[in-house]
Amino acid sequence: MKPEKLIEELESIITNHGYKIRKERGSFRSNNCMIDGSAYLIINKLHPVENQISILAKLIFDKQLDQLFIKPIVRKELDKIWKNSMYANQEVLDFDKE
Protein backbone atom coordinates (compact mmCIF):
# COMPACT_ATOMS: atom_id res chain seq x y z
CA MET A 1 0.00 0.00 0.00
CA LYS A 2 1.33 3.43 -0.91
CA PRO A 3 2.20 5.63 2.07
CA GLU A 4 -0.19 8.40 1.00
CA LYS A 5 -3.12 5.95 0.81
CA LEU A 6 -2.16 4.41 4.17
CA ILE A 7 -2.15 7.88 5.76
CA GLU A 8 -5.65 8.52 4.36
CA GLU A 9 -6.94 5.22 5.76
CA LEU A 10 -5.37 5.75 9.20
CA GLU A 11 -6.66 9.31 9.38
CA SER A 12 -10.13 8.03 8.52
CA ILE A 13 -10.01 5.52 11.39
CA ILE A 14 -8.94 8.24 13.80
CA THR A 15 -11.47 10.86 12.70
CA ASN A 16 -14.27 8.27 12.77
CA HIS A 17 -13.51 7.83 16.48
CA GLY A 18 -13.93 11.50 17.37
CA TYR A 19 -10.45 12.92 16.85
CA LYS A 20 -9.75 16.04 14.84
CA ILE A 21 -6.47 16.01 12.94
CA ARG A 22 -4.40 19.14 12.40
CA LYS A 23 -1.28 19.22 10.27
CA GLU A 24 1.01 22.09 11.15
CA ARG A 25 4.58 23.17 10.50
CA GLY A 26 6.96 23.91 13.31
CA SER A 27 9.60 22.61 15.66
CA PHE A 28 7.41 20.27 17.71
CA ARG A 29 6.74 16.58 18.04
CA SER A 30 3.44 15.21 16.83
CA ASN A 31 1.08 14.06 19.55
CA ASN A 32 -2.54 13.92 20.66
CA CYS A 33 -4.16 16.33 23.10
CA MET A 34 -7.44 17.76 24.34
CA ILE A 35 -8.37 21.36 23.47
CA ASP A 36 -11.59 22.80 24.87
CA GLY A 37 -12.98 19.29 25.36
CA SER A 38 -12.18 18.10 21.83
CA ALA A 39 -9.63 15.39 21.07
CA TYR A 40 -6.94 16.40 18.57
CA LEU A 41 -4.02 14.75 16.90
CA ILE A 42 -1.44 17.33 15.87
CA ILE A 43 0.92 16.16 13.14
CA ASN A 44 4.08 17.99 12.11
CA LYS A 45 3.95 18.36 8.32
CA LEU A 46 7.73 18.78 8.22
CA HIS A 47 8.32 15.21 9.42
CA PRO A 48 8.82 12.41 6.86
CA VAL A 49 5.77 10.43 5.74
CA GLU A 50 7.02 7.35 7.63
CA ASN A 51 7.03 9.32 10.90
CA GLN A 52 3.53 10.61 10.24
CA ILE A 53 2.31 7.04 9.63
CA SER A 54 4.00 5.93 12.85
CA ILE A 55 2.22 8.67 14.85
CA LEU A 56 -1.16 7.66 13.40
CA ALA A 57 -0.49 3.97 14.09
CA LYS A 58 0.62 4.75 17.65
CA LEU A 59 -2.62 6.60 18.43
CA ILE A 60 -4.69 3.73 17.02
CA PHE A 61 -2.69 1.32 19.18
CA ASP A 62 -2.73 3.45 22.34
CA LYS A 63 -6.45 4.20 22.20
CA GLN A 64 -7.29 0.62 21.14
CA LEU A 65 -9.12 1.88 18.06
CA ASP A 66 -8.02 -1.34 16.36
CA GLN A 67 -10.75 -3.24 18.25
CA LEU A 68 -13.29 -2.29 15.57
CA PHE A 69 -13.28 -3.24 11.89
CA ILE A 70 -10.24 -2.14 9.90
CA LYS A 71 -9.80 -3.10 6.26
CA PRO A 72 -7.60 -6.22 6.04
CA ILE A 73 -4.90 -4.51 3.95
CA VAL A 74 -4.72 -1.63 6.44
CA ARG A 75 -4.69 -4.06 9.39
CA LYS A 76 -1.76 -5.89 7.76
CA GLU A 77 0.20 -2.64 7.48
CA LEU A 78 -0.63 -1.71 11.08
CA ASP A 79 0.52 -5.12 12.31
CA LYS A 80 3.87 -4.60 10.56
CA ILE A 81 4.29 -1.14 12.08
CA TRP A 82 3.35 -2.34 15.57
CA LYS A 83 5.67 -5.33 15.43
CA ASN A 84 8.60 -3.09 14.44
CA SER A 85 7.88 -0.32 16.94
CA MET A 86 9.10 0.56 20.41
CA TYR A 87 5.53 0.56 21.77
CA ALA A 88 4.74 -2.98 20.62
CA ASN A 89 4.01 -5.31 23.49
CA GLN A 90 3.65 -9.07 23.83
CA GLU A 91 -0.06 -8.95 23.04
CA VAL A 92 0.60 -7.43 19.61
CA LEU A 93 3.56 -9.68 18.92
CA ASP A 94 1.32 -12.72 19.39
CA PHE A 95 -1.18 -11.67 16.65
CA ASP A 96 -0.01 -14.43 14.32
CA LYS A 97 -0.78 -17.11 16.91
CA GLU A 98 -4.51 -16.37 17.05
C-alpha positions, 0 to 999 in steps of 0.5 A: 500500500502506498504511504499516502493511501495508508495515511488517508486510511489511518486518518479516517479511522482516527477521525471516525472515532472522534479525533480532529487532525491538524497538520502544522509546520513547526519545531514540535513533536506530533502528539494527541491532546485535548483542546476545549474538550475536543480530542486532537491529533497534531501532526508535524507536516515537516516530518517524513511520511514514515514518521507521520504514519507511525504517529497515526499507528501509535494513536490507534494502538494506544487508544485501542481503536483497532478493536473495531473493523479495519480493512484487512490490507490496512490491518496488515500494514498496522501489524507490521508497524506495531511489530517493528515499533518501540511501543509494541508489546507481547499482546501485539507480537502474538497476533499471528498465533490467534 
